Amino acid sequence: MAEIRNVFDIAARAMGAQLTRLNTVASNIANAQSVATREEDAYRAIKPIFAARYAANFRNSGLSTVDVEGLYEVETAPQRIFQPDHPKANEDGFIFAAAVNTDEELVEMLEASRQYENNLEVVSTLRSLMARTANMGR
């Protein structure tokens, strides 16, 4: 794992974490309408696990950021639907719909995109301030 040295490192990791979050949301929404013959084969939403990471000199610098530690499947059970005419219906006439709440996923998408934009704004502001500082000496 790379060392946390400055605001650019913090923002880059935070943006990477939000990108992973957006990728999981996209996967969840893409699979929201999928069905399966067996409950254990039904799609379950995936979510990222975030972990705080602190710079080696955190006590002096106050630098910390976030990393994606892993992904997990939600424990929500898929919905059991009686549709005996469906090609994926089991012998009892049931299909199992994906365990994805699309409303929740859309809220997650908005939040992740705002967090990504916030970090992008931090980088933009920092670059602007650095350019102003460099021009002061001229």
Protein Blocks (a to p, Z undefined) as FASTA:
>chain_A
ZZdfbfmlmmmmmmmmmmmmmmmmmmmmmmmmgccfbfklpccdddddddddddfklmmn
opacdddfbdcddfbdcdddddfkbmkbcfkopacdddddfklmmmmmmmmmmmmmmmmm
mmmmmmmmmmmmmmmmZZ
